[in-house]
Amino acid sequence: MTVSWRTRLSVERINHGLPIISADPNGWDNGYTLNPTAVRLERSPVNDELIRGILGEFDMSDPKLQDGVVAVFYRGIPQEVVGRPTLRSSVGLAVFTPDMHLIKRFAYPLVVPTDDPMGYDYNGVEDQRVTRIGDAFYMLYCGYNPNLPIEHNIHICMAVSTDLLHWTKLGPVCGSVNRYPNKDGVLLPEPVNGLYYMLHRPMVGAQSDYNVALAVSDSPTGEWIDLGTIMRAEPDPRYTCLWTGAGASPIPLGNNRYLADYHTGSYYATGERDYASGFAIINFNRFDIDNPESIVECRYQNVIEPETPYELNSPWPHSKNLNCVFSAGSFVYGNDVILLYGGADAYVLGARFDKTDLVDFLEISGSTENNNRISAVSAA
């Protein structure tokens, strides 16, 4: 458990910091598993039909289903496959109880890259985020193909499902968000004042210019118009370069306020890389189209940093280590916020926060982060 000595905010690593999903040596995802998104299905007549469809011949009266299930979609990468690009990503599915005990892991991927060598996602369906809006589930993902010109080889793409099993790929989303390389797209779970919003991360300029931006549309599948940057990386003397990106679908707090996790990537002078995850409160009552950053009410950049073996030690074939806490999934369970993240670019890990403490922490400490950087210590 990580505890801040000044604020007492605690972070509980789920499963004692061990992976909740890792590569299956005998499966399609026998290389790496990372960057999970999550959809919680609480028990209800509508959700029970979805749960039955996902679990198949499973006794719905089983006590482990009393609080519903969590569908975790993760990025899976197989070891080298003859005739295919290396490190080619697809999306897999594992189903858990809300306290993160595994119920079922699918033996095949649900969303896969195109077989067209010039297609928009030939090399990867990457870093998916799933948001439920009404009766539909919208998956935004990074479609990647290095065979395309560099200015057009990374897109925010969309797939849609009504049962979480069968997905229809719609291709790159329409609008100005895809006029440049872009990724880390995620939808808000509901319209705000009749409009739909997306967080995304344009890849324009130097890497230190890659930051969380906001886009708007009149429908989830409509034209997405970029409104500009809302959150930049805070300076940190440990690093020579920092950038940010959106995480999971933001959690509603009421009155047009949302709890949003995000990641901060950074490089040391040695070339070694860190990814840490933070939280922000986004308040649409404050939004000014001429000053998009006004929407961020408060934030704290490094709520959880890479510290454990599965966050620090990566089996990836890189010359520098990948110290990584890359959040992409979250949900509320009781009084807790469960955050799911990729560890060391190779494992699916989780952490638990008390929701009230987390929101209070942001409201008290997040608005003064530059002047009050809080040091974290490890505690048993």
C-alpha positions as CSV (number, residue, x, y, z in Angstrom):
1,M,0.0,0.0,0.0
2,T,1.3,3.4,-0.9
3,V,0.5,6.2,1.6
4,S,1.2,9.9,1.3
5,W,2.6,11.1,4.6
6,R,0.9,14.5,4.4
7,T,-2.5,13.7,3.0
8,R,-3.0,10.1,4.1
9,L,-4.4,9.1,0.7
10,S,-3.9,5.4,0.4
11,V,-3.5,3.2,-2.7
12,E,-4.1,-0.5,-2.4
13,R,-2.6,-2.7,-5.0
14,I,-5.1,-5.4,-5.9
15,N,-3.9,-9.0,-5.8
16,H,-0.9,-7.9,-3.7
17,G,0.5,-6.2,-6.8
18,L,0.5,-9.4,-8.8
19,P,-1.0,-9.4,-12.3
20,I,-4.7,-10.1,-12.7
21,I,-4.0,-10.8,-16.4
22,S,-0.7,-11.9,-17.9
23,A,0.4,-13.6,-21.1
24,D,-1.0,-17.1,-21.6
25,P,1.9,-19.3,-22.8
26,N,-0.5,-21.5,-24.7
27,G,-2.9,-18.8,-25.9
28,W,-3.3,-16.2,-28.7
29,D,-1.9,-13.6,-26.3
30,N,1.3,-15.4,-25.4
31,G,3.5,-12.3,-25.6
32,Y,2.1,-9.4,-23.5
33,T,-1.2,-8.3,-22.0
34,L,-1.6,-4.7,-21.1
35,N,-3.6,-1.4,-21.0
36,P,-7.1,-2.7,-19.9
37,T,-10.4,-1.0,-20.0
38,A,-13.4,-2.0,-17.9
39,V,-17.2,-2.1,-18.1
40,R,-19.1,-2.9,-14.9
41,L,-22.4,-4.7,-15.3
42,E,-24.5,-4.4,-12.1
43,R,-27.3,-6.8,-11.6
44,S,-30.5,-5.7,-13.4
45,P,-32.9,-7.3,-15.9
46,V,-31.1,-5.7,-18.8
47,N,-27.6,-6.4,-17.5
48,D,-28.5,-10.0,-16.6
49,E,-29.1,-10.7,-20.3
50,L,-25.7,-9.3,-21.1
51,I,-24.1,-11.3,-18.4
52,R,-25.8,-14.5,-19.6
53,G,-24.6,-13.8,-23.1
54,I,-21.0,-13.3,-22.0
55,L,-20.8,-16.2,-19.5
56,G,-22.8,-18.7,-21.4
57,E,-23.9,-21.7,-19.3
58,F,-23.3,-20.2,-16.0
59,D,-25.6,-20.3,-12.9
60,M,-26.9,-16.8,-12.4
61,S,-27.7,-17.6,-8.8
62,D,-24.0,-18.3,-8.1
63,P,-23.0,-16.0,-5.1
64,K,-20.0,-14.7,-7.0
65,L,-22.4,-12.9,-9.4
66,Q,-24.4,-11.2,-6.7
67,D,-22.8,-7.8,-7.4
68,G,-22.6,-8.4,-11.2
69,V,-19.5,-8.6,-13.2
70,V,-16.7,-6.5,-14.7
71,A,-15.8,-7.0,-18.4
72,V,-12.1,-6.2,-18.8
73,F,-11.0,-5.6,-22.4
74,Y,-7.2,-5.8,-22.7
75,R,-4.6,-5.3,-25.4
76,G,-3.0,-8.7,-26.2
77,I,0.1,-9.1,-28.2
78,P,1.3,-12.6,-29.4
79,Q,4.8,-13.6,-29.9
80,E,6.0,-13.4,-33.4
81,V,3.6,-14.9,-36.0
82,V,5.0,-15.9,-39.4
83,G,3.6,-13.7,-42.1
84,R,2.4,-11.0,-39.7
85,P,3.9,-7.8,-38.3
86,T,5.7,-8.1,-35.0
87,L,4.0,-6.8,-31.8
88,R,0.6,-6.9,-33.5
89,S,-2.2,-6.1,-31.1
90,S,-5.7,-7.3,-30.7
91,V,-8.3,-6.9,-28.0
92,G,-9.1,-9.8,-25.6
93,L,-11.8,-10.1,-22.9
94,A,-11.7,-11.4,-19.3
95,V,-14.6,-11.3,-16.9
96,F,-14.2,-10.7,-13.2
97,T,-16.2,-10.2,-10.1
98,P,-16.2,-6.5,-9.0
99,D,-13.6,-7.4,-6.4
100,M,-11.4,-8.7,-9.2
101,H,-11.6,-12.5,-9.0
102,L,-11.5,-14.1,-12.4
103,I,-14.6,-15.8,-13.7
104,K,-13.8,-16.4,-17.4
105,R,-11.1,-15.5,-19.9
106,F,-11.9,-15.8,-23.6
107,A,-9.6,-18.0,-25.6
108,Y,-9.7,-15.8,-28.7
109,P,-9.6,-12.0,-29.4
110,L,-12.8,-10.1,-29.9
111,V,-11.5,-7.2,-32.0
112,V,-8.6,-7.9,-34.4
113,P,-6.6,-5.9,-37.0
114,T,-7.4,-5.9,-40.7
115,D,-5.7,-8.2,-43.1
116,D,-5.2,-5.4,-45.5
117,P,-1.5,-4.4,-45.4
118,M,-2.6,-0.8,-46.2
119,G,-5.5,-0.8,-43.8
120,Y,-5.8,1.7,-41.0
121,D,-5.2,-0.9,-38.2
122,Y,-3.2,-3.5,-39.9
123,N,-0.5,-3.5,-37.2
124,G,-2.7,-3.0,-34.3
125,V,-6.0,-2.5,-32.5
126,E,-4.3,-0.7,-29.5
127,D,-5.1,0.8,-26.2
128,Q,-8.9,0.4,-26.4
129,R,-11.3,2.3,-24.1
130,V,-14.9,1.1,-23.9
131,T,-17.8,3.5,-22.8
132,R,-21.4,2.5,-22.4
133,I,-23.9,5.2,-23.6
134,G,-27.5,4.1,-23.4
135,D,-27.9,0.6,-24.9
136,A,-24.6,0.6,-26.9
137,F,-21.0,0.2,-26.1
138,Y,-18.4,2.3,-27.9
139,M,-14.8,1.2,-28.2
140,L,-12.3,3.9,-29.1
141,Y,-8.9,2.5,-30.0
142,C,-5.6,3.5,-31.7
143,G,-5.5,2.0,-35.2
144,Y,-1.8,1.7,-36.2
145,N,-0.2,0.8,-39.5
146,P,3.5,1.8,-40.1
147,N,3.1,1.0,-43.8
148,L,1.1,4.2,-44.2
149,P,2.8,7.7,-44.4
150,I,3.8,8.8,-40.9
151,E,1.3,11.7,-40.8
152,H,-1.6,9.2,-41.4
153,N,-0.5,6.0,-39.7
154,I,-2.1,6.5,-36.3
155,H,-5.8,7.1,-35.9
156,I,-8.5,7.2,-33.3
157,C,-10.9,4.4,-34.5
158,M,-14.2,3.2,-33.3
159,A,-16.0,-0.1,-32.9
160,V,-19.6,-0.6,-31.6
161,S,-21.4,-3.4,-29.8
162,T,-24.7,-4.1,-28.1
163,D,-23.6,-7.3,-26.3
164,L,-19.9,-6.7,-25.6
165,L,-19.0,-9.8,-27.7
166,H,-19.7,-8.9,-31.3
167,W,-18.1,-5.7,-32.4
168,T,-18.6,-3.8,-35.6
169,K,-15.5,-1.7,-36.6
170,L,-16.5,1.7,-38.0
171,G,-13.0,2.8,-39.0
172,P,-11.3,6.1,-38.1
173,V,-13.7,8.6,-36.4
174,C,-14.8,11.5,-38.5
175,G,-13.8,15.1,-37.9
176,S,-10.8,17.2,-37.1
177,V,-9.5,14.9,-34.4
178,N,-8.1,12.7,-37.1
179,R,-6.5,15.4,-39.3
180,Y,-3.2,14.6,-37.5
181,P,-1.9,11.4,-35.7
182,N,-4.0,10.9,-32.6
183,K,-4.6,8.3,-29.9
184,D,-5.8,7.8,-26.3
185,G,-9.4,8.6,-27.2
186,V,-12.1,8.0,-24.7
187,L,-15.8,9.0,-24.6
188,L,-17.6,10.5,-21.6
189,P,-20.4,8.1,-20.4
190,E,-23.3,10.6,-21.1
191,P,-24.1,13.7,-23.0
192,V,-23.5,17.1,-21.3
193,N,-26.0,19.7,-22.1
194,G,-27.1,17.7,-25.1
195,L,-23.5,17.2,-26.5
196,Y,-21.1,14.3,-26.5
197,Y,-17.5,14.8,-25.5
198,M,-14.2,12.9,-26.1
199,L,-10.8,13.1,-24.4
200,H,-8.0,12.5,-26.8
201,R,-4.2,13.2,-27.3
202,P,-3.1,14.8,-30.5
203,M,0.5,13.9,-31.6
204,V,1.4,17.3,-33.0
205,G,4.8,19.0,-32.4
206,A,7.4,17.7,-30.0
207,Q,6.6,14.9,-27.7
208,S,6.4,17.4,-24.8
209,D,3.4,19.0,-26.7
210,Y,1.4,15.7,-26.6
211,N,-1.3,16.5,-24.0
212,V,-5.0,15.8,-23.1
213,A,-7.4,17.6,-25.4
214,L,-11.2,17.8,-25.6
215,A,-13.5,17.2,-28.6
216,V,-17.2,17.6,-29.1
217,S,-19.9,16.0,-31.3
218,D,-23.7,15.9,-31.6
219,S,-23.6,12.0,-31.5
220,P,-21.1,9.3,-30.5
221,T,-20.6,8.3,-34.1
222,G,-20.8,11.8,-35.5
223,E,-18.2,14.3,-36.6
224,W,-15.7,15.0,-33.7
225,I,-14.4,18.6,-33.5
226,D,-11.2,19.2,-31.6
227,L,-11.7,22.0,-29.0
228,G,-8.0,22.2,-27.9
229,T,-5.8,21.2,-25.0
230,I,-7.3,21.0,-21.5
231,M,-4.4,19.5,-19.5
232,R,-0.6,19.7,-19.9
233,A,2.1,17.8,-18.0
234,E,3.3,19.6,-14.9
235,P,7.1,20.3,-14.7
236,D,9.1,17.7,-12.8
237,P,12.9,18.2,-12.3
238,R,13.5,14.4,-12.5
239,Y,12.7,14.4,-16.2
240,T,13.8,16.0,-19.5
241,C,10.5,15.5,-21.3
242,L,6.9,15.0,-20.1
243,W,3.5,14.5,-21.8
244,T,0.0,13.5,-20.8
245,G,-2.8,11.3,-22.2
246,A,-6.4,10.4,-21.2
247,G,-7.2,7.2,-19.3
248,A,-10.5,5.6,-18.6
249,S,-14.0,6.9,-19.3
250,P,-14.5,9.6,-16.7
251,I,-16.7,8.7,-13.7
252,P,-19.7,11.0,-13.1
253,L,-19.7,13.0,-9.8
254,G,-23.0,14.8,-10.5
255,N,-23.7,18.4,-11.6
256,N,-21.6,18.1,-14.8
257,R,-18.4,17.1,-12.8
258,Y,-16.4,14.0,-13.6
259,L,-13.5,12.2,-12.1
260,A,-10.9,11.5,-14.8
261,D,-7.7,9.5,-14.5
262,Y,-4.9,10.3,-16.9
263,H,-1.3,9.2,-17.4
264,T,1.9,11.2,-17.6
265,G,4.8,9.9,-19.6
266,S,8.3,11.1,-19.0
267,Y,11.9,10.5,-20.0
268,Y,15.0,10.7,-17.9
269,A,18.2,12.1,-19.4
270,T,19.4,8.5,-19.7
271,G,16.5,7.7,-22.1
272,E,14.7,5.5,-19.6
273,R,10.9,6.1,-19.5
274,D,8.4,6.4,-16.7
275,Y,4.6,6.3,-16.9
276,A,2.6,7.4,-13.8
277,S,-1.2,7.9,-13.3
278,G,-3.0,10.8,-11.8
279,F,-6.6,12.1,-11.4
280,A,-8.4,15.3,-12.3
281,I,-11.9,16.6,-11.7
282,I,-13.3,18.0,-14.9
283,N,-16.1,20.5,-14.4
284,F,-18.2,21.4,-17.5
285,N,-19.8,24.3,-15.6
286,R,-16.4,26.0,-15.8
287,F,-15.8,25.4,-19.5
288,D,-14.8,28.4,-21.7
289,I,-14.3,27.6,-25.3
290,D,-11.7,30.4,-25.5
291,N,-9.8,28.8,-22.6
292,P,-10.4,25.1,-22.7
293,E,-8.0,24.4,-19.8
294,S,-10.5,26.2,-17.5
295,I,-12.6,22.9,-17.5
296,V,-10.0,21.3,-15.1
297,E,-11.2,22.1,-11.6
298,C,-8.3,20.3,-9.9
299,R,-5.8,17.6,-10.5
300,Y,-2.9,15.6,-9.1
301,Q,-0.3,14.3,-11.5
302,N,1.3,11.3,-9.8
303,V,-1.2,9.6,-7.6
304,I,0.3,6.2,-8.4
305,E,3.8,5.7,-9.7
306,P,5.7,2.6,-10.8
307,E,7.1,1.0,-7.7
308,T,6.3,-2.8,-7.7
309,P,8.1,-5.5,-9.6
310,Y,5.4,-5.8,-12.2
311,E,5.4,-2.1,-12.8
312,L,9.2,-1.7,-13.0
313,N,10.5,-4.9,-14.7
314,S,9.4,-5.3,-18.3
315,P,10.1,-8.3,-20.5
316,W,9.6,-6.1,-23.6
317,P,12.6,-6.2,-26.1
318,H,13.7,-2.6,-25.5
319,S,17.1,-1.3,-24.7
320,K,15.7,0.9,-21.8
321,N,13.4,-0.3,-19.0
322,L,9.7,0.6,-19.2
323,N,8.6,1.7,-15.8
324,C,4.9,1.9,-16.3
325,V,1.6,2.6,-14.7
326,F,-0.7,3.2,-17.7
327,S,-4.3,3.5,-16.6
328,A,-7.1,2.9,-19.1
329,G,-10.0,1.4,-17.1
330,S,-11.9,2.3,-14.0
331,F,-15.2,1.7,-12.2
332,V,-16.9,2.3,-8.9
333,Y,-17.6,-0.5,-6.5
334,G,-19.3,0.4,-3.3
335,N,-17.2,3.2,-1.8
336,D,-14.2,2.4,-3.9
337,V,-12.8,3.5,-7.3
338,I,-11.0,0.5,-8.9
339,L,-8.3,1.6,-11.4
340,L,-7.0,-0.9,-13.9
341,Y,-3.7,-0.3,-15.7
342,G,-1.0,-1.7,-17.7
343,G,2.2,-2.5,-15.7
344,A,5.6,-2.4,-17.4
345,D,3.8,-2.6,-20.8
346,A,3.3,-6.3,-20.2
347,Y,0.8,-7.0,-17.4
348,V,-2.7,-6.0,-16.3
349,L,-2.7,-4.7,-12.8
350,G,-5.2,-3.0,-10.5
351,A,-5.4,-0.5,-7.6
352,R,-8.2,0.5,-5.2
353,F,-8.9,4.0,-3.8
354,D,-11.5,5.1,-1.4
355,K,-13.7,7.4,-3.6
356,T,-14.4,10.0,-1.0
357,D,-10.8,10.2,0.1
358,L,-9.7,10.5,-3.5
359,V,-12.1,13.3,-4.4
360,D,-11.3,15.2,-1.2
361,F,-7.5,14.7,-1.9
362,L,-7.9,16.3,-5.3
363,E,-10.1,19.1,-4.1
364,I,-7.7,20.0,-1.3
365,S,-4.3,19.2,-2.7
366,G,-4.8,19.1,-6.5
367,S,-5.3,22.8,-6.9
368,T,-1.9,23.6,-5.4
369,E,0.2,20.9,-7.0
370,N,2.9,23.1,-8.3
371,N,3.6,24.6,-4.9
372,N,2.9,21.5,-2.8
373,R,4.4,18.5,-4.4
374,I,3.6,15.6,-2.1
375,S,6.2,12.9,-1.5
376,A,5.0,9.3,-1.3
377,V,6.4,6.7,1.0
378,S,5.8,3.0,1.0
379,A,4.0,1.3,3.9
380,A,3.0,-2.2,4.6
